[in-house]
Amino acid sequence: MNRIYLQDDLPPSIATAVKTWSDRPDAQDSGSDTVYVVVDGAILGAEGMQRMHAAYGVAVQAFEATALADYEDLGLLLWPWRALHDGDALETLRTVMAGKPGVSFVRSKAALPTLCTTLAWLAAAQTQDGIPLYLRIGDTRVLSTLLLHVRPAQEVRLHDVIRAWAWPDRSGRLHSVTTEAMPAAHSAASTLVLDDAQYAVLFDAAEADMLHAGMRDVEAGWRDRRSGAQLHQWLRDLLKKMQALGIKQQKDQWAFVSLALRAPDGFEALPELGETWLRVRSGAAQLPEEIARWTDLQWTALERLAKSIRGTASAPPKGSI
């Protein structure tokens, strides 16, 4: 678990994909729209910032004149899309943001200060019960979930300024959404309030990344051969399996992932492990201790399953230590 983010590198084709998206005709007259590159400064880092400045000029700090001004270079940073496209066809961006989920593209009809104010409105959110949040909209893992779950009043506020938003998914493929006018809805209030359902969706979407963050310490020596996107999907599948087995405690989940890294696929369904899952689910034992007490019964069942899989298919190894 040696990678920081479960994100693949930006492919060379990203420049063409963004240009195609940015040049796409808009039914609402986008002739005066401007496309900006939005980068999360905290994910970019100081060295990446220097390289971006050298290649594309000084960035605009989106939060500079807002309540989030203290974030400075750790907040959202904006560059005109054309500066990157005409400069080096995004090569510097691709290099400094390789494997990092911190770059997206907005098409706006508004003046730059208005765009910055709207981005700050999105980031300075609060929960339904009034808890303030810094919503990391520069992080595409957060952004991609939020944009698919905005409420009508929130979309009215967005549409007044932002026509469309595009971002690379975990595999580097470009996705986008176009905001809608929503004439029947009133514009959202001066503070973005996430209702309980929105907050729950954002939390659920981050679960695999949070699990991975913990596993980076638990399995610091593990070198996984899957891509970031593949590993993310694998962890999401494991979370579903753990939910079905009733494995909820963090320590138990970490032990389950460590076991899954080494065990054959489908090991959790072995009848010989049924007593283990029952004891963990009931709270009678923790999984690390249960595994430590396994006898030849459990280990032989795992080896038998592994031999059966090897006999029917030649699967690539998951990784190594």
Salt bridges, closest charged atoms under 4 A:
ASP23 OD2 - LYS19 NZ 2.75
ASP23 OD1 - ARG82 NH2 3.77
ASP26 OD2 - ARG107 NH2 3.79
ASP33 OD2 - ARG163 NE 3.88
ASP40 OD2 - ARG136 NH2 2.96
ASP86 OD1 - HIS85 ND1 3.22
GLU91 OE1 - ARG94 NH1 2.95
ASP139 OD2 - ARG141 NH2 2.63
ASP169 OD2 - ARG173 NE 3.94
ASP169 OD2 - HIS175 NE2 2.85
ASP195 OD2 - ARG151 NE 2.73
ASP209 OD1 - ARG141 NH1 3.53
ASP209 OD2 - ARG170 NH2 2.60
GLU219 OE2 - ARG262 NH1 2.83
ASP224 OD1 - ARG226 NE 2.78
ASP265 OD1 - LYS318 NZ 3.39
GLU268 OE2 - LYS241 NZ 3.52
GLU272 OE2 - ARG304 NH2 3.15
GLU289 OE2 - LYS251 NZ 3.64
GLU290 OE2 - ARG279 NE 2.86
GLU290 OE2 - ARG293 NH2 2.67
GLU303 OE2 - ARG310 NH2 3.24
